Amino acid sequence: MPHTSLPVRSISRDGPGTTERPLVIVAEDEIGVRTTTCEALSREGFRVIAAPTCDDALICLRTTPDVQALITDVITPGRVDGYELARIARDDFPHIAILITSAQSQPRHGDIALGAWFLAKPVDLNVLGLVLRECLEATGRNL
């Protein structure tokens, strides 16, 4: 089956300190959720790359050297789902923080990659930045 997706977009406010702000990939197929999540994180001081599929998120991880965190929905299309994307990210990029979200299911034992965090949807966008900062600190990132 051919794979097509929307283009990956970077959302950030350029200016002083831009490179010091953590860079986050948001893998989410629902455009409304992806857009509001990216905008909320940008307002909280993060640089954000929006990825509509897990495949796009993997490309971004492999081609963007300064990614510090990944947020992925469990049910995001691609060759892998959000759980597998998180496992690949943990294996290939152990330095990044990983946050998995889902409205459809609660994780079962073994679903979540070691060290990854889970948030049930709907995610309160007023606390998302705080949770992501805690996740980054847990991976040894000093913000």
C-alpha positions in Angstrom: 0.0 0.0 0.0 1.5 3.4 -0.9 2.3 5.7 1.9 1.4 9.4 1.7 1.4 12.0 4.4 1.1 15.7 4.9 4.4 17.6 4.9 6.2 17.8 8.2 6.1 21.3 9.6 8.3 23.0 12.2 6.6 25.4 14.5 8.7 27.8 16.5 9.3 31.4 17.3 12.7 32.3 16.1 14.7 34.8 18.1 17.2 35.0 20.8 17.8 31.7 22.6 16.0 29.7 19.9 18.7 27.0 19.8 18.7 26.7 23.6 15.0 25.8 23.7 14.2 22.1 23.7 13.2 20.6 20.3 10.2 18.3 20.4 8.7 16.1 17.7 4.9 15.7 18.0 3.7 12.5 16.1 -0.1 12.9 15.9 -2.4 12.2 12.9 -5.4 14.2 14.0 -4.6 17.7 12.6 -6.6 19.6 15.2 -4.9 17.8 18.1 -1.5 18.1 16.4 -1.9 21.8 15.8 -3.2 22.7 19.2 -0.5 20.6 20.9 2.3 22.1 18.8 1.0 25.7 19.5 0.7 25.0 23.2 4.2 23.7 23.4 5.5 26.6 21.3 3.9 29.0 23.8 5.6 27.1 26.6 9.0 27.8 25.0 9.6 24.6 23.1 10.7 24.4 19.4 8.3 21.9 17.8 8.3 19.7 14.7 4.9 18.4 13.8 4.8 14.9 12.2 1.5 13.5 11.0 2.7 9.9 10.9 5.1 7.7 12.8 7.2 7.3 9.6 7.5 11.1 9.4 8.6 11.2 13.1 11.3 8.6 12.4 12.6 10.6 9.5 12.8 13.7 11.7 14.5 11.7 14.5 17.1 10.4 12.1 17.7 13.7 10.3 17.5 16.3 13.1 20.4 16.0 15.5 19.2 18.2 18.3 15.8 16.6 19.1 15.4 16.3 22.8 11.9 14.9 23.1 9.2 12.9 21.3 5.5 13.0 21.9 3.5 10.3 20.1 0.0 9.1 20.0 -0.4 5.4 20.2 -2.7 5.2 17.1 -0.7 7.3 14.6 -0.4 5.8 11.1 2.8 4.5 9.6 4.7 1.2 9.4 4.8 1.2 13.2 2.4 2.5 15.8 3.2 4.9 18.6 4.4 2.2 21.0 6.8 0.8 18.5 8.0 4.3 17.5 8.8 4.9 21.2 10.7 1.6 21.4 12.7 2.5 18.3 13.4 6.0 19.6 14.5 4.5 23.0 16.9 2.1 21.3 18.3 4.5 18.7 18.1 7.8 20.6 18.4 6.9 24.3 19.1 10.5 25.2 15.6 11.8 24.3 12.5 12.1 26.5 9.5 10.1 25.3 5.9 10.8 26.1 3.2 8.5 24.8 -0.5 9.6 24.6 -3.8 7.8 23.9 -7.5 8.3 24.1 -8.2 4.8 22.9 -6.5 2.5 25.4 -4.5 2.3 28.5 -1.1 0.6 28.1 -0.7 -3.0 29.1 2.4 -4.4 30.7 5.3 -4.3 28.1 3.6 -1.7 25.9 5.6 1.3 27.0 9.3 1.5 26.2 11.6 1.6 29.3 11.8 5.2 30.6 8.9 6.5 28.5 6.0 8.4 30.1 2.3 7.9 29.3 -0.6 10.5 29.4 -4.2 9.6 28.8 -6.1 11.9 26.4 -7.5 14.4 26.5 -4.3 16.0 27.6 -4.7 19.2 29.6 -2.7 21.6 27.4 -2.2 23.9 30.5 0.0 21.2 32.1 1.5 19.6 29.0 4.6 21.8 29.1 5.2 21.0 32.8 4.8 17.3 32.3 7.2 17.4 29.3 9.8 19.4 31.4 9.6 16.7 34.1 10.0 14.0 31.4 13.1 15.8 30.1 14.5 16.2 33.6 14.0 12.5 34.2 16.2 11.8 31.2 19.0 13.9 32.6 18.2 17.1 30.6 18.9 20.3 32.5 16.4 23.0 31.5 
